[in-house]
Amino acid sequence: MKTSMARTPLGKALAKARIDLDESLADMAAKLSISLRGRD
């Protein structure tokens, strides 16, 4: 799916923000799973 938004500065900013959000969520999930495993 091609989006013309990706060509605009706003689209690029949104894409970057979304990537940053995904990365931080993955990081939080990893830390959470590690801490949950550590309790056993």
PAZAPA-4460 file (N, C-alpha, C; in steps of 0.05 Angstrom, whole numbers, plus 32768, in hexadecimal, padded with zeros to 4 digits):
% residues 40
    n_x    n_y    n_z   ca_x   ca_y   ca_z    c_x    c_y    c_z   seq   type   mol
   8011   7FE8   8000   8000   8000   8000   8011   8019   8000     1      M     A
   8010   8028   7FEA   8020   8041   7FE9   8010   8058   7FF5     2      K     A
   801E   8068   8004   8011   8080   800F   8020   8099   8007     3      T     A
   8011   80AC   7FFD   801E   80C5   7FF4   8028   80D5   800C     4      S     A
   801C   80CF   8024   8023   80DD   803C   8041   80DA   8043     5      M     A
   804C   80C3   803B   8068   80BE   8042   807B   80D2   8035     6      A     A
   8071   80E0   8020   8082   80F4   8013   8082   810E   8021     7      R     A
   806E   8114   8031   806D   812D   803F   807C   812D   8059     8      T     A
   8086   8144   8062   8094   8146   807C   8083   813B   8093     9      P     A
   806A   8141   8093   8058   8137   80A8   8056   8118   80A7    10      L     A
   8054   810E   808F   8053   80F1   808B   806C   80E3   8095    11      G     A
   8083   80EF   808F   809C   80E4   8098   809E   80E5   80B6    12      K     A
   8095   80FC   80C2   8096   80FF   80DF   8084   80EA   80ED    13      A     A
   806D   80E6   80E1   805A   80D3   80EC   8065   80B6   80EA    14      L     A
   8072   80B0   80D4   807E   8096   80D0   8094   8091   80E4    15      A     A
   80A5   80A6   80E8   80BB   80A3   80FC   80AF   80A0   8118    16      K     A
   809B   80B0   811E   808F   80AE   8139   8083   8092   813D    17      A     A
   8077   8087   8128   806B   806C   812B   8081   8057   812F    18      R     A
   8097   805A   8121   80AD   8047   8124   80B8   8049   8140    19      I     A
   80BC   8062   814A   80C6   8066   8165   80B4   805A   8179    20      D     A
   8099   805D   8175   8085   8052   8188   8087   8034   8188    21      L     A
   8088   8028   8170   808A   800B   816E   80A3   8001   817C    22      D     A
   80B9   800F   8179   80D2   8006   8186   80D0   8008   81A4    23      E     A
   80C4   801E   81AE   80C2   8021   81CB   80AF   800D   81D7    24      S     A
   809A   8007   81C8   8087   7FF3   81D2   8094   7FD7   81D2    25      L     A
   80A3   7FD1   81BE   80B1   7FB7   81BD   80C5   7FB6   81D4    26      A     A
   80D3   7FCC   81DA   80E6   7FCD   81EF   80D8   7FC9   820A    27      D     A
   80C1   7FD6   820E   80B3   7FD3   8227   80A9   7FB6   822A    28      M     A
   809F   7FAB   8214   8095   7F8F   8215   80AC   7F7C   821C    29      A     A
   80C3   7F81   8211   80DA   7F70   8217   80E2   7F72   8234    30      A     A
   80E3   7F8A   823E   80EA   7F8E   825B   80D5   7F81   826D    31      K     A
   80BC   7F84   8265   80A7   7F78   8275   80A9   7F5A   8276    32      L     A
   80AD   7F4E   825E   80AF   7F30   825E   80C8   7F27   826D    33      S     A
   80DE   7F36   826C   80F6   7F2F   827B   80F0   7F30   8299    34      I     A
   80E2   7F45   82A2   80DD   7F48   82BE   80C9   7F33   82C8    35      S     A
   80B6   7F2C   82B6   80A3   7F17   82BE   80B1   7EFC   82C0    36      L     A
   80C3   7EF6   82AE   80D2   7EDD   82AF   80E4   7EDD   82C8    37      R     A
   80EF   7EF4   82CF   8101   7EF5   82E6   80F3   7EEF   8300    38      G     A
   80D9   7EF1   8301   80CA   7EEC   831A   80C8   7ECE   8320    39      R     A
   80C9   7EBE   830C   80C5   7EA1   8310   80DA   7E95   8323    40      D     A
***
